[in-house]
């Protein structure tokens, strides 16, 4: 699974996540990670996309499952900014 295809799957499942290539965050190499621009948003179910202070999984469960399925891991930059890398 390439980065752009996973981004499309995430945004289809949870549009509020606003997942984009990390190059939009730091001008890094295209395809090297995912930035969740909507990390502090709430989904239509009322859950956070990302919660730094959550016990257990910090990411929304649907996103967490997609990331795990394609061997990506979550890497918080700070309490309101989160990335995912392979």
C-alpha positions in Angstrom: 0.0 0.0 0.0 1.5 3.3 -1.0 1.1 6.4 1.1 -1.4 8.2 -1.2 -3.7 5.1 -1.3 -3.7 4.8 2.5 -4.4 8.6 2.8 -7.4 8.1 0.5 -8.7 5.2 2.5 -8.3 7.2 5.8 -10.1 10.2 4.4 -12.9 8.0 3.0 -13.4 6.4 6.4 -12.9 9.5 8.5 -13.0 12.7 6.4 -12.5 14.9 9.5 -9.0 13.5 9.8 -7.9 15.5 6.8 -5.0 13.1 6.2 -2.4 14.5 3.8 1.2 13.6 2.8 3.6 14.8 5.5 5.4 17.0 2.9 2.5 19.5 3.4 3.8 19.8 7.0 7.5 19.9 6.7 8.4 19.9 2.9 9.9 16.5 3.4 10.1 13.8 0.7 6.8 13.0 -0.9 5.4 9.7 0.5 7.5 9.5 3.7 4.6 9.8 6.1 1.1 11.1 6.8 0.0 14.2 8.6 -3.4 14.4 10.1 -4.4 18.1 9.6 -7.7 17.4 11.3 -6.2 15.7 14.4 -8.1 17.9 16.8 -11.5 17.6 15.0 -14.4 15.5 16.2 -15.9 12.8 13.9 -19.7 12.7 13.2 -19.8 10.0 16.0 -18.5 12.6 18.4 -15.1 11.0 18.9 -11.8 12.8 18.5 -9.7 12.0 15.5 -6.7 12.0 17.8 -6.5 12.4 21.6 -3.1 12.7 23.1 -4.5 12.1 26.6 -6.6 9.1 25.8 -5.9 5.9 27.6 -5.1 3.2 25.1 -5.2 4.0 21.5 -4.8 7.8 20.8 -6.2 7.6 17.2 -9.8 7.0 16.2 -10.4 3.2 16.1 -11.1 3.1 12.3 -7.9 5.0 11.6 -5.9 2.9 14.1 -7.1 -0.3 12.3 -6.2 1.0 8.9 -2.7 2.1 10.1 -2.1 -1.3 11.7 -3.3 -3.2 8.7 -0.7 -1.5 6.5 2.1 -1.5 9.2 2.1 2.2 9.9 2.6 3.6 13.4 1.4 6.8 15.1 3.9 9.4 16.1 2.6 12.5 18.0 4.5 15.6 17.3 2.9 17.4 20.2 -0.5 17.2 22.0 -2.4 18.5 18.9 -0.3 17.3 16.0 0.0 13.7 14.9 1.8 11.9 12.1 1.9 8.3 10.9 4.9 6.5 9.4 5.6 3.1 7.9 
